[in-house]
Amino acid sequence: MDTMFGYDLQNFRREVRTFSHEIGGLPNLLGGIERAASFDEASVRPAQSVMRIADRLSKSLRTFHDHALLAHSHIRAADHKIEAWYLVQEVEQMSQKGQSLPTIANKVVIRVSTPPAGPAPSKELSP
């Protein structure tokens, strides 16, 4: 029965939309890092840290989507329910954008931790 709930919901949706635009660039950014990455032992730990953060972010976005769906199902006022449904759709898109983050971050870890393939040293067998 809060008269300000509709306005709060609209403001929250606007903030989520802004956050979604910020999150939207992460897959491209990580993809660029992955393309530029090369073997460097000193970069393994930071790359693993980024991978953990990307995984955590992806899981948090999925959880956020589940919570948004749950909130939508509990709202009774029709106009608020519509606004909440738009919010659910935006959160779902954001969650889909975040699904690829752990995979791309893992590719970065692989690139910085795998030495380049060089010619195999030849070992001569002595009789």
MINUTOR-55775 format. One record per residue: residue in one letter; y, z, x of N, C-alpha, C in turn. Coordinates in steps of 0.2 Angstrom, whole numbers. Each point is the difference from the previous one (the first is absolute). Layout:
% MINUTOR-55775
  res   n_py   n_pz   n_px  ca_py  ca_pz  ca_px   c_py   c_pz   c_px
    A      Y      Z      X      Y      Z      X      Y      Z      X
...
//
This chain:
% MINUTOR-55775
  res   n_py   n_pz   n_px  ca_py  ca_pz  ca_px   c_py   c_pz   c_px
    M     -6      0      4      6      0     -4      6      0      4
    D      0     -1      7      5     -1      4      4     -6     -1
    T      6      1     -2      5     -6     -1      1     -4      6
    M      0      3      6      1     -4      6     -6     -3      3
    F     -6      1     -3     -6     -3      3      0     -8      1
    G      3     -3     -5      1     -7      1      4     -3      5
    Y      5      4      1      5     -2      6     -3      2      7
    D     -4      6      0     -3      1      6     -6     -5      2
    L     -3     -2     -6     -6     -5      1      3     -6      3
    Q      6     -2     -3      3     -7      3      2      1      7
    N      3      6      2      2      1      7     -6      0      4
    F     -5      3     -2     -6      1      4     -3     -7      1
    R      0     -4     -5     -2     -7      1      4     -4      5
    R      6      1     -1      5     -4      5     -1      2      7
    E     -2      7      1     -1      2      7     -7     -2      2
    V     -5     -1     -4     -6     -3      2      0     -7      2
    R      5     -4     -4      1     -7      1      3      0      7
    T      5      4      2      3      0      7     -6      1      5
    F     -4      5     -1     -5      2      5     -5     -6      0
    S     -1     -3     -5     -5     -6      0      3     -5      4
    H      6     -2      0      3     -5      4     -1      2      7
    E      1      6      2      0      3      7     -8     -1      2
    I     -4      2     -4     -8      0      2     -2     -8      0
    G      3     -4     -4     -2     -7      0      0     -4      7
    G      5      3      5      0     -3      6     -5      2      5
    L     -3      5     -1     -5      3      5     -6     -4      1
    P     -3     -4     -4     -6     -4      2      3     -5      5
    N      5     -3     -2      3     -6      5      2      3      7
    L      3      6      0      2      3      6     -7      2      4
    L     -5      3     -3     -6      1      4     -3     -6      2
    G      0     -5     -4     -3     -7      2      3     -2      6
    G      7      0      0      4     -2      6     -2      4      6
    I     -1      6     -1     -2      5      6     -7     -2      2
    E     -5     -2     -5     -6     -2      2     -1     -6      4
    R      5     -5     -2      0     -7      3      3      1      7
    A      4      5      1      3      1      7     -4      5      4
    A     -4      3     -2     -4      5      3     -5     -3      6
    S      0      4      5     -5     -2      5     -3      6      3
    F     -5     -1      5     -3      6      3      5      5      4
    D      0      6     -2      4      5      3     -3      7     -1
    E     -3      3      5     -3      6     -1      5      6     -3
    A      6     -1      2      5      5     -2      2      0     -7
    S     -1     -6     -3      2     -1     -7     -6      2     -5
    V     -6      2      3     -5      1     -5      1      6     -4
    R      3      5      2      1      6     -4      5     -1     -5
    P      6     -3      2      5     -1     -5     -3     -5     -6
    A     -4     -5      2     -3     -5     -5     -4      4     -4
    Q     -4      5      2     -5      4     -4      4      4     -5
    S      6      3      3      4      4     -5      3     -5     -5
    V      2     -6      1      3     -4     -5     -6     -2     -5
    M     -6     -1      3     -6     -1     -5     -1      6     -5
    R      0      6      3     -1      6     -4      6      0     -6
    I      6     -1      2      6      0     -4     -1     -5     -6
    A     -2     -6      2     -1     -6     -4     -5      2     -5
    D     -6      3      2     -5      2     -4      2      5     -5
    R      4      5      2      3      5     -4      4     -2     -5
    L      5     -5      2      4     -3     -5     -3     -4     -5
    S     -5     -4      2     -4     -4     -5     -3      5     -5
    K     -3      5      2     -4      5     -5      5      3     -4
    S      6      2      3      5      3     -4      3     -4     -6
    L      1     -7      2      2     -4     -5     -5     -1     -6
    R     -6      0      2     -6     -1     -5      1      7     -5
    T      0      5      3      1      7     -3      6      0     -5
    F      6     -3      3      6      0     -4     -1     -5     -6
    H     -4     -5      1     -1     -5     -6     -4      4     -5
    D     -6      4      2     -4      3     -5      5      5     -4
    H      4      4      4      4      5     -3      5     -3     -5
    A      3     -6      2      4     -4     -5     -3     -2     -6
    L     -7     -2      0     -4     -2     -6     -1      6     -4
    L     -1      6      3     -2      6     -4      7      2     -3
    A      5      0      3      7      2     -3      1     -5     -6
    H     -1     -7      1      1     -4     -5     -4      1     -6
    S     -6      2      1     -5      2     -6      2      6     -4
    H      4      5      3      2      6     -3      7     -1     -3
    I      4     -5      1      6     -1     -3      0     -2     -7
    R      3      3     -5     -1     -2     -7      6     -4     -3
    A      6      1      2      6     -4     -2     -1     -7      2
    A      1     -5     -5     -2     -7      1      5     -3      6
    D      6      2     -1      5     -3      5     -2      2      7
    H     -1      7      1     -2      3      6     -7     -3      3
    K     -4     -1     -5     -7     -3      2      1     -7      3
    I      4     -4     -3      2     -7      3      2      1      7
    E      5      4      1      3      1      6     -5      2      5
    A     -4      5     -2     -6      2      4     -5     -5      2
    W     -1     -5     -5     -4     -5      2      2     -5      5
    Y      7     -1      0      3     -4      5      0      3      7
    L      0      7      0      0      4      6     -7     -1      3
    V     -5      0     -5     -7      0      2     -1     -7      3
    Q      2     -5     -3      0     -7      3      3     -1      7
    E      5      3      1      4      0      7     -4      4      5
    V     -3      6     -2     -4      4      4     -6     -4      2
    E     -3     -3     -5     -6     -4      2      1     -6      5
    Q      6     -3     -1      1     -5      5      1      3      7
    M      4      5      0      1      4      7     -7      2      3
    S     -4      2     -5     -7      2      3     -4     -6      3
    Q      1     -5     -4     -4     -6      3      3     -3      6
    K      7      1      1      3     -2      7     -3      5      5
    G     -1      6     -1     -2      5      5     -8     -1      1
    Q     -4     -3     -4     -7      0      2     -1     -4      6
    S      4     -4      3     -2     -4      6      2      4      6
    L      4      5     -1      3      3      6     -5      3      5
    P     -5      4     -3     -5      2      5     -4     -5      4
    T     -2     -6     -3     -3     -5      3      4     -3      6
    I      6     -1     -2      5     -3      5      1      5      6
    A      1      6     -2      1      5      6     -7      1      4
    N     -5     -1     -3     -7      0      4      0     -6      4
    K      2     -6     -2      0     -6      5      5      2      6
    V      5      3     -1      5      2      5     -4      4      5
    V     -3      5     -2     -4      5      4     -5     -4      4
    I     -4     -5     -3     -5     -4      3      4     -4      6
    R      5     -3     -2      4     -5      5      2      4      6
    V      3      6     -1      2      4      6     -5      4      4
    S     -6      1     -3     -5      3      3     -6     -4      3
    T      0     -7     -1     -5     -4      2      3     -4      6
    P     -3      1      6      2     -4      6     -1     -7     -1
    P      4     -5      3     -1     -7     -1     -6     -2      3
    A     -3     -5     -3     -6     -3      2      1     -4      6
    G     -3      2      6      1     -4      6     -6     -3      2
    P      0     -4      6     -7     -2      2     -4      6      3
    A     -6     -1     -2     -5      5      2     -1      0      8
    P      0      6      3     -1      0      7     -7     -3      2
    S      0     -4      4     -7     -3      2     -3      5      5
    K     -6      1     -1     -4      5      5     -5     -5      3
    E      0      0      6     -5     -4      3     -6      5      2
    L     -6     -3     -2     -6      4      1     -3     -2      7
    S     -1      5      4     -2     -1      7     -8      1     -1
    P     -3     -5      4     -8      0      0     -3      6      3
//
